[in-house]
Amino acid sequence: MSQGMKSNAARQRIFGRTDEELLDGLDDLVRDAVRGDSRAVGIIAVVYGPMLNDEARDELGPTWEEESADVLQTMFLAMCEGRMLFPSIRGAAIPWMQRTVREIARKWVRQREEEAGPGAAE
């Protein structure tokens, strides 16, 4: 192994990957998750779950915020079952996950309000 290769490997370990490489890796992780890779879904749940839970709580509002974990579970289950589509846009992983969990939360609220009937949310 040449000296140049050793220094590049050391530099990679010390300084880590570039922002682009990190974004590409995250995009790959989300792409794997939406194709049903439960390991990828688990990693997303552990690493991004708190952020996504905050997004869900914000979208659910004070009336339904306690159901944010159910919203996340709905999203993660849909990923595991391969029922989601992830766009082929570089760096889209985090905005896509935030937007998706908010959409699920909005649907959750509509469904709960319909079940409760008119005037129940007041």
N, C-alpha and C positions, 0 to 999 in steps of 0.2 A: 504494500500500500504506500503510495507516495505521500510525502509530507503535506502537499496541498490538500489531499483528500482527508488526511487526519485533521488538519486545521479547520476544514469546512465542516466536518462532523462535529468537532468540538464547538465551533461557532454556532452550529444549529442547536446543540444542546444548551449552550449558555444563553443565547439570545432568542431561542424559540423560533417559531414559524412566523412568516410575514402575515399581515392582516388578511391579505388575499387568500393565503393558504388556510387560515383559520375559517374564513367565510366559506370557502369551498368545502372544507371538512364538515362544517355545520350544515350546509346545503345537502351534502351527501347523507348525513345522519338523518335529516328530516325526510329526504327522498326514500331512504331505506325504511323509515318508520311508516310512511304512508303506503308502502308496499307490503306491510304486515310484519316487519321485523320487530318482534317483541323486545329484543335486547335494545334496539335503537329507541323504541318507545319508552322503555325503562330509563334509559340515560336522559332522555328529554324530560321525563317526569321528575327525576331527581334534580337535574341541573336547572331546568327552566320552570318547573312546577310553581315555585313561589311567585315568580314574575307573572306567569299565566293566571295564577289564582287571583292576584291583585287585579289583573285585567278583567277577569270574570266578575269579581266583586263590584268593581266600578260600574260595569255594564248592567249588572243585576239590580243595583240600587239598594237602598236600605231595606226595602220590603223583602227582597229575595236574596240578599248577599250571603246568607248562611248556606245557601245551596251551591256555592261556587265549586265545592269539591265534586258535586254531582255533574256540573258542567264540564269540569276537567276530565272526569271519568268518561263522559260521553265522547269527548274529543279523542282521548287515548284509545278507547274501544274502537272508534271509527278508524283510527290509524291501524290498529292491529288487524282489523277486518278488511283493510285495503279499500275502504269506501271514500277516500279523500284523494284529491289531486293536488300535487305541488307543482307550481309553475317552474319552468326552466329559465329562471332569471337569477343571475349570479347575485348572491348576497340577500336573497329574499326570505331566508329561513325565519328570522325573528319577526319581521313585520308580518309575514304570512301567518305564523302561529298566533300572534296578537290579534290580528284581524279575524282569524278563524274562531278563536275562543270567544271573541266578542259577538260574532254572528250566532254562535251556538247559544250564548247567554241571552241574546235578544229573542231567539226562538223559544228558549226556556221560559222567559217571562211571558211571552204571548200565550204559550200553552197553559201556564199556571193561571193566568188571568181568565182565559176562556173556561178553564175547569172551575174556577171560583164563581164565575157568573158576573153579570153587570153589578157595578157598585161595590163589589167585594174588596177591591184594592183601595178604596177611599178611607 
